[in-house]
Amino acid sequence: MKVLVINCGSSSLKYQVIDMDGEKLLAKGLVERIGMDGSVITHEKIGDDKVKTEVPMKDHNDAIAQVLAAVQDKDHGVVASMDEIGAVGHRVVHAGEKYAQSVLITDDVIKALEECIELAPLHNPANLMGIAACQKLMPSTPMVAVFDTAFHQTMPAESYIYAVPYEYYEKYGVRRYGFHGTSHKYVSQRAAAMLGKDLKDLKIITCHLGNGASCAAVNGGKVYDTSMGLTPLEGLVMGTRSGDLDPAIVSFVGAKEGLDLAGMDTVLNKKSGVLGISGVSSDFRDIEEAMKDGNERAGLALDVFAKRVKGYIGSYFAEMNGCDAIVFTAGVGENSASMRAKICENMDALGIKIDEELNNVRGEERIISAADSKIKILLIPTNEELMIARDTLELVEA
């Protein structure tokens, strides 16, 4: 079966076509500036050059139509007709407590996603638009929703409950949900395979480090704890997000700067993180270059980021009473040897020792721990799209 994977943002859309017979990637692409001037689709048939086409796209219906045209194109497409697409897998950010696993999309699922919009106002509306557009253009093709939050639903109450009046959880669903679940699930499964062990027998700390970043404690294949919370703002320092901070900062700075709650929300989500500390960029590559040029605040931003990750690793080590493996993934985790080294530095007491030579690599699946490291350290490029396609195939075949 061929599966089309759709990942919708508010003004962008990523897609892949995967032949699940052998899990072969056939095509992938990106649609940008949906609903704006200069909207463009960049399509790549694997093995061929990328094709970039600027075409007006007023909404997600137009964007999906362009995707379907691209995958059927006689020169650059990978299917003769959409009848060859057996199912569509949609990445959906938030399902609250409603779903602990991927589901076939029904009217009840759509209703649940609409009810979770207030928990993910930037993401769920776009996900819903993508689903609606596909349903309109492919009405007889089964659709599956794969949730960012689902993998984390195994957390015990002591990991997800906040120390605020319990009625806020009962009335509004205020609790830690966690995100990047599809990535954490994929790399924990790959880590077990690489180590030749059963996932149920392993304690793994997964570090999804990119512009958005999170860690998870995976004990026996189930998430025990994770760093992101009610929203993706909690936890690690990120590209533009503050991560953990004293909540009194919101009222204190808001009063000083004359900012209301919405203004402070913008500061913490879009003007903070390594961008806020460095004043350079939210892109870690730019910050590393600035540090090399002597920018002290750039160096400080990287130090703060590494320290926060190191702190979560130590915390999860304690929570799980040990650890068998640490996994680095996502943009920074996969590509920055210096950041991986900085995070693992001076952790010998926990049995964490990285091999400098093995670590000198970008985006290649391998074990990078030293021979005498008690804990295995792995670099595993994430593949959320494949995880979505696998769940989609499983549900549709069932």
N, C-alpha and C positions, 0 to 999 in steps of 0.2 A: 504493500500500500504506500502511496505517496501522500505525505502530510504537508500542508501549508501551515507554517507557524507565523502568527501575527503578534506584534508587540507595538501597541499604539500609545503615543504620547499626545499631548494637547495639540501640537502642530507638526508632529513627525510620526513616522511609522517605519519600523524595521520588519523585515520578513525573510523567511527561508523556505525553500522547498526541499524536503528530505525524503529520499526513497528508503523506507524502513526495512526493505529487504537488503540487509547489509548496512543499514544506517548510513547511506551515502548522501552527502550534501550535493544537491544538483544546482541550486541557484540561491542567491541571497541579494538583498538590496535595501535601500534606504530612501524613504520619501521625506522631503524636508519642506518647511514653509507652507504647510497646508493652511489654506484660508488667507494667505498673504501674497503679495506680489513676488514674483521670482520663484514660485514653487517648482520643485525639481525632483525627479526620480533618478537614482543611480542604481542600475541593475547589473548584476554580474552572473553570467553563466559560468560555473566553475570550469576553469581551464581556458576561458576566453577573457578578453579585455573587458573592463567595465564600460558600460554605456550610460552616459549622463544625458538626460533629456529634460529641458525646461518646458513645462506645460501648465496652464492654469488649472488649479485644483481648489475649488471654493470650500470644500468640506471633505470629510472622511469617505463619503460615498465616491467622490471623484478620485480620491487617493487609492481606495481599494480597486476601483475600476482600472486605474493605471497599473496597479500590481498584477491584476489578472491578465491585462493585455501584455505586460512584459513577460510573464511566465509562459504565455502562449505564442509569443512572437516567433515567426517562421525562421528568423536568423539567430535570435538570441534566447529563445524560450526553451523550456524543458518538457513541456507537455503539448500534445496536439490539441487537446480541449480540456476544459475543467472537469470533464467526466473522469479524467485520470486522477484527480485529487480526491482521495477517499475520505478525508476529514480535514478540519481546520482546528488548530490548537491556539487558543488565545491566552496570552499572559495577562493576568488580572492581579492588581496589587493587593486589594483588601477585601476580605470576606468576613471580617469580624470573627466571631466564634461560630458562625453558621456552618462553615465547611472546614474539615480537617484533612481533606484530600481533594484531588481534582474531580470534576463532575461534568457530565454531559449538560450542556446549556439548555434549560427549559425556562418557561415563563416564571417559575418560582425562583430560579437562580437569578434571573434578571432583576426580579423584585428585591432579592437579598442584596445584590450589588448596588442597587439604587439606594437602599437603606444605609449602606456603608459609605455613601458619598461624603458625608460630613467627617468621616474618619480619614478619608483620602481625597480631599477636594481637588487636588491637582492631577490625580491619576485615574480614579474610577470613572469619571465622566468620559475621558478619552478612551478607556478600555470599552465602555459601553457603546460609544460611537463606532468603534471598530467592529464590535460584534454585530450591531444593527446593520452596518454597511455590508458585511459579509452575508448576513441572513437575507438581505434584500437581493443581492446579486447571485447568491448561491443557495437558494431556499431549500433544496433537497439534500444538501451536504451536511452531515452531522458536525456539530461544533462542541468543543470541549474548553472549559475554563480551568486554567492551571494557576493557582494562587501563590503569591509571594509569601503570604502569611501561613499557609497550610502546614508546612513542615515543622513550624514552631508550636503547633497546637498540642504537642505532647508535653509541653512544659508543665511542671507541677505548680500549684497555686502559689507556693512561696517564691517562685521565680517570676510570676507575672503580676501579682497583686502589688499595688502601690500603697504606701502608708498615708493615705488620705481617707476621709470618711467612706466606709464600705458602701454606703448608699450610692456613691458616684459610680461604682462598678455596676451595681444592680440597675441603676436608672439609665446610665449613659454608656456603659461598656468601657469605662476608664480602666485600662489594664495594659500591660506590656503585650504586644502582638508579635513584634519582630518582622523583619523583611529580608529580602535576598534569599528566601527559603529555598527556591529552586536551585540556586547556585550552591548553597551549603549542602543540600541533599546530594547533588551531583558529585561534588568533590569528596564528600565523605565516603560515598560508594566507591569512587575511583581509588581513594586512598586504601581502602580495605583490599581491593583487587590488586593494587601494586604491592602491598605487603603480604599478599597471599593468606589473608586472614578473613574470618567471618566478621562482618560488621558488628554483629551482636556481641562479639567478644572484645571490642575496642572502645577506648575512650579517646576521642579526637577533638581537638580545638581547631575550628576552621576560621580562617581570617580572609574575608572578602574585602580587599583593600583597593578602593578606587576613589573617584570623586565623591561617591557615596560609599560608606564603609561600615562593616559590621563584623562582629565575631560571634561564634556560637560554640557552645559546649555540647558535643554530641556523644551521648553515653549509650552504648549498645544499639546504635542506629536511631536513637530518639533524642530530640533536643531537650536538654535539661535547663539551659539558660541561653539567652542571646542579648546582644548589647542594645539594639534598637528597641523602641518602646511603643507607646500609643501611636506615635508617628515616627518617621525616619529621622527625626531630629536628635533623639537621645543617643547616647553611647560615645563612640569614637569621635575625635576631631575629624572633620571631612573637608572637602574642597571649599565649600562656602557655608557649611553648617557647623554650629558651635559644639555639638555633642553635649556631654554632661556639664552642667554648671550649677552654681547656687541659684535657685529659683528667685531669690530676692533681687538678683541682678535685673530682672525684668522690670520691677517697679522702680528700683533705684535709678537705673539709666533712663527709663522712660520719663521719669519726673525731671531729671537733669536736662534731657534732650527735647522735652516736649513731645514725646511720642506716645500714641495710644497703643493698645494691645496689638492692633494690626501692624502698626509701624514697627514695634519690637519683634513681632513675628517675622517681618521682612528682614530685619537686621540679623536675627539668629539663623534664619534659613538661607539667606542670600548674600550676606556681607561679612560673615564670620569665618570660622574654620581657618585653614592655612592661608586663605586670601586675606582674612582680617588680620592675622598675626603678621604675615610677611609684607602686605601692601603691594605685592608683586602680581600674583595670579592665583587662580584656583587649580591650575595645572601643575602637577608635581614636577614635571620636566622643566618648566620655566623656573620653578623655585630652586631646583637643584643647580641649574645654570647660574642663577643669581647668587647662590651660596658660594659657588666656585669663584665668582667674581668678587667675593668679599662682603656680600650683603649679609650682615649679622642677623637681621630679622628673618631673612629667608632660612638661615641655619636654625634659628630658634623655632620657626614653624615646623621644620622637619623633626627637630628634637621633641617638641610637644606631641606631635603625631605619633612618633615611635614610642614615647613613654606611655601614652594612653593605651596603645595596643599591648605593650608589655604588661601593663597593669591588668588588663582583661585576661591575658594568658595566665598570669599568676592567680587571679581570682578563680578562674575556671579549673585550674590545677587543684586548688583547695576544695572547690565545690564537688568535684568528681573523685576526690581522694586519689589523684594521680592522672597520668596522661600517657598514651601510647604514641600519639603522633600529632604534629602541628602542620596544618596545611595553609599555604599561601596561594591566593588566587585573585582574579580581577586585575584591572589595569596596572595598579601600582604593585600589587602582590606578585603578579606574573613577570613584570618587566624591570623592576628596580632592585638590582642586586644589593645596592648600597642600603636601601631601606630594610630589606630582609635581614641584612647583616646587623644593622643598627638595632633592630627589634630584638634579635637573638643575642646581642652582646651582653656579657656579664650575667648570663643565666646558667652558668655551670652548676650552681647549687641545686638547680632543678633537673640537672642532667640534659640541658639543652645546649648543644654545641654545633655550630654550622661549619661546613667545610668550604673554605674560601674559594677553592678552585671549582668545586662542583656548583657553587652558588653563582659563579660568573657566567650567567646564561639568561636569556630573555625568552619567555613564553614557551618553554620546552618542558614537557612532563618528565620529572625526574626526582629522585631522592637527593637532597642537598645537605643532609646532616653528616657530621664527622663520624669516622668509624667508631670512636669511643663515646659517641653521644647516646645516652640512655633512651632518649626520646627521638623518634624518627621525625625529620623535617622534610616536607614534600612541597614541591612546586607543581601545581596542577592547573593548567588553563581551564577556566570554567566553560561550560557549554550548556547554558540555560535552554537554548532552543532545542537541543537534542533531548533534554529532560522533558520539555513540554511535548515534543513529538512522541516520546515513549509513553507518557501518560495518556496522550490522545489515542494512540494505537491500542493500548490496553483496554481503555474504556469502550472504544468503538467496536473492537472485536468481541468484547464481553457482551 
